[in-house]
Amino acid sequence: MMLTVAAAYSAVLQTVRDMGTEVLPFEAATGRVLREPVRADRPFPPFDRVTMDGIAILYDSFARGQQIFGVEDVQAAGLPRLQLSNTANCIEVMTGAILPELTDTVIPYEQLEASDHEGFRRFAVTGDVTLGQNVHRKGSDVAEATVLLSPGTLIGPAEAGVLASVGKTQVQVARLPRVAVIATGDELVPVDATPEEHQVRISNVYSLMASLQQCGITAAYIHLSDEEAAMRERLEPLLQETDVWISSGAVSAGKFDHLPAVLQRLGMQQIFHKVQQRPGKPFLFGTFANGPVVFALPGNPVSGFMCFYRYVLPWLKASMGAQEAAPAYAVLQEKVTFNPSLEYYLPVKLQSMPDGTTGAVPQPYHGSGDLASLLYADAFMALPQDKHVFEKGSCYPVWKFR
């Protein structure tokens, strides 16, 4: 029985496996999924921090009418905390410095007039002053021991900065799955070959491997001929060496589409074969009890590309413990008609609209073999199978690939 997209997606996610963890230096963890909580090792900021260059005073002195403050010292960033000896005076302070003791307010130079009196530097206040101004109070951002990063967080530039700020030199991240990308077909020749009239260069697997590289995953690659015994001979050694197989082609109903039978003879439990969608209807999915999870994608390039972003990528992210992303939606910018009773994944170009919404512009598309159409799109819009006419201005989910 052919599954709906929702049922197929649910079946895929039910097979999610924990890939385990490894410990990396934090500098090497960018792009990886965090698998431990990271806490603040002290308050943020760790001291009362000066936010403007100027002078630090005790506000009570100003409130009593004092307008001129003599300078006792200079508090630079990175130096130990000074103390004001006379609350009728001030200490010059620099941005990022700790606030001197017996002061509570910072007046920027822009609100001061400097002068010298008998060799003693002083400042007259020329603007309004409020208690505590220009002071970033200790712990006002984050209290000590607060969880700053939760397991499942994708480590990016901001996260790397947080790891550094709390001294987290070694970080526990999800282990990357061992992935084999498998091309099938005797019509395929290497990229650097000159194809005969009846041949094409291998391309689908390079799109898949590039997509995997965006997740930090480097995949092994093999090419299978259209012969059952040879297929089995090449695949059997990979059973114990890999976590995931992603194949392209040989899953339809052609006389040389031997892959489903070969996989079952190797011991794969088939979860489903064929989904109510276009493109990607022949998609096959299964698992080995003590071996890899198998995503056998159709050979047409757009079909396999769509299935990767709709099914494979969410599975990979879930297996590495990544937090599930909220669905994205866009507003259709043209009327679309699609008659088959299938969920339709339409290549679209996303645009930011003046009203703050995201628009989806359908791109010229000549079917699942039209690889070039992906150059002009950056997402697939999912149009539900219970409708045939999709009006301009209607809103549907999109699966981004850029």
C-alpha positions, 0 to 999 in steps of 0.5 A: 500500500502506498503511504501518504507523505505524513505517514511516510515521514512518521515512519521514517522518524520512528526509526531514528537512532542515537548516533552516540557522542564524542568530545571535541575541542570547542574550536572544532565543534562549529556545525556540530550538535551539542549533546550536553548542557553548557552553564554559565561558570559565573554571572554575566557580566561578571562585574559591574561593567562600565559601558561609556568612557567618562567618569564614575561618581557617587550619585548621592553627591550629584543629587546634593547639588555638586556639579564639579568633580576632581579626578582621583585616578583612571580605571582602565579595562582589565585592571583591578578595581580601584576605590574612590577615597573621597565621594566628592571626587570621581574616577575616570573610567573606560568602556569595559572597565570594572566600576570603582568602589564607592561609585554607582553612576557613570557620566560620559565625556559628552556630558562633561566639561574638562578643566585643570585647577592647580594641576588637578584635573576636574570635570563639570557636569553639563547634562542630566544624570540619572542614578546607575546610568551607563553601568551594566550590572553584575549578573543582569544578563545571566545568573551563575549556573544558568544553562546557556546552551541546551543539548540539541543546539547546533553550534554556530558562531554565537555558540562558539563565543559562548563556549569560549566565554565560559571556558568550555574548551572541550565539548560533547557533541553528537557523533556524525553518522557513517554514510554511504552514498550509492549510485546505480545504473550502467548508463552512468559514467565518471564526471571526467569521462566523455559520455556516449550518446546513450550515457550520462555523467554521474551527478545525483550522488554529488548533489547528495554528498554536497548536501551532506557536507553542509551538515558536516558529514563526509560520505563514502561513495560507490557505484553499482552496476545493474546486475544483482550478484554484483550489487550484493557483492558490493553492498554486503561488506558495508553492512557493518561499516556504515550507519546510513545508506542513501542510494539513487536509482533502481527502485522503480518497476523497470526490468533492471531495477534490482535494488529492492530485491537485493536489499531484502536478500541482504536482510533489510526490513522494508518499511515502505515502498512508494509514497503519494507524492510528486516528485519522488513517488518510488521512494523506498525506505527500510532498516537492517536490524544490526546494520544501516538505515536505507533511504533508496531514492528515485533516480530522477535528480529532482525526485532524489533531491526533494526526498533528501530534504523532506525525509533524509535530512530530518532523520539525520538531524534527529539522530544527532539529537538536533532540536526540531526546527519549526515549520516554514511557510510561504505565500504562493505568488501565482495560481497553480493547478495540479490534477493527480491526487498526490502531494505536490512538491513545487520548486519555488523561489522565496522572496521577502515581501513588503508586508513582512511575509515570505513569498513563493514564486513557482519556477519553470519546471519540466518534471523530475528529470529537470535538474537545471530547474533547481538552480533557480529555486531555493525550496519546495512548496508542499501542496496538499493532495486533497486539492487541485487548484492552489490560488495566488495568496494561499499559504503552504509549507516550504522545505528549504534547500538553500 
